[in-house]
């Protein structure tokens, strides 16, 4: 009995992995009857029906597979099945409310791809799903060559991709870094949209893979209609940096601060939702990509009796030529009282948490030269230009 | 094509938006035309084109989009006459999405056709920022002009523009040598883990990989970039030093020697003229800004 079960499981696994191909509908039905709730098997079956141009049957099986994936919290696979369903039947209105609901209840914030879809509104999700294209590739197929344009994001639904990056080593030789991107991972570096980025890595399929492709130009079109998607894309791409990214952010914080005073309005949110936020004015002492230091105005003394450390804040930078200003969310990391001209003022350090890509670009523009260069410019400005 | 027939390209960039690149480009093109030089002013601010409004044109009948989309075969076909004798205009307005991020082939096509224009001078008004598209147009120019205003942020941006242009040139030169190109791309990130912080550091690292000859070649290329700095909206004698600041920092960190070609005085009339959609070329010629640009053009010619 046990041997039979193992054998059946091997067959099912082989079918799902594409190693075993079943051509007969009846034969496939027999396997499905024995395993009615296996969504991966259902997806393969639906694919076979689609190939045989039995579109209604295929759509119905994709739909069923999508539902089972949702029940198992395998949302990317559910999205994949739903899109394949949409591809075989042209509905007048595409509907994915069950996926939307599942994403709302899915507690997988640790998976960036899930986070990306889960934070969308329903119209945003439909718009993005509308642009996703299922791609199936065999092992060793090349997804993107090194130096190809970074024109797509790929979400890995099934299988594994390898990313091979060649770079110069410390001793002048070449270093090769190989990384794997597994199920629910993604690859692609499409931001900023205005750049023609070239891929630094060769990306290949390490096994048979099912991917969801999101073309950059389609994404740009969606983002123009739904700016929140652009912000989520930014978060998604940042998440991919992983540890390296966090390290880079840390480095940026410590090395590329610049000292140009900018007027800011700081809105400090209270812990209790029924209390009003405290609104203060101040000037930045310095700004980096990761945070800023703000000298608060005198209103702080009359407006605050409690500590602001750990509080969420929204900072509006008044920037000439940027009519709407630059608006960034953050958290107060530290507070310090300093004496200045016989008066005591308060400095707060804010660590940025969320910003739009536009604001990110603005800050990046102003924080991307080295420490030495920055210091020299500022010191020359003081000596040669300050009136 | 005879070398003597190839037009001189002056590209006007600067990194930051609002420093007056379009104003300076327009006034320079005006003066070149007034000096009897056949001149074409081109709006290469792909995605944010506005030069036509400075020339008093509300909706341009033909733009760069029409050339890229092959509605017209040459850039001459999309040149618009202006009220100034010898001065033609190529507008960059139109479908923002498709042109803001042209593919390499489209960019190359525009550049190739610029050289084929039957004119003596081409003034390119570049967009803000330091994207590769902006830098590539900047780097093909005979005169690489960087406009800045006398504020610290604008100085930083103009400096960063020069820095990125240098790294972009180096990166393109090394395209046939992947390890070298990878090193240069790594160095473009100021926080790179190789701790290559300056062009000098970079050349030392390159010497280890590719030897002295490559370093000499790259150094010559860097020297040839020679950005021409123009400080715009100068209100105070000290403001003129903005270019000097960039010169000093660039010489130390980038091993390049920018030329401080001059300053354009702040002129309230310009704001009024631009707001009223009156062609900038109607600026009264007693304007100090007008006179400053004349001096600059004379130096650049």
Interface residues (C-beta under 8 A of the other chain):
Chain A: X146 X149 X166 X167 X168 X170 X171 X172 X173 X174 X192 X193 X194 X195 X196 X200 X220 X221 X224 X248 X251 X252 X255 X256 X258 X260 X320 X321 X365 X366 X368 X369 X370 X372 X373 X374 X376 X377 X378 X380 X381 X384 X385 X386 X387
Chain B: X15 X16 X17 X18 X47 X97 X100 X101 X103 X104 X129 X131 X132 X133 X150 X152 X153 X155 X156 X157 X159 X160 X163 X178 X179 X180 X182 X183 X185 X186 X190 X191 X194 X197 X198 X205 X208 X209 X236 X238 X239 X241 X242 X244 X245 X246 X248 X249 X252 X253
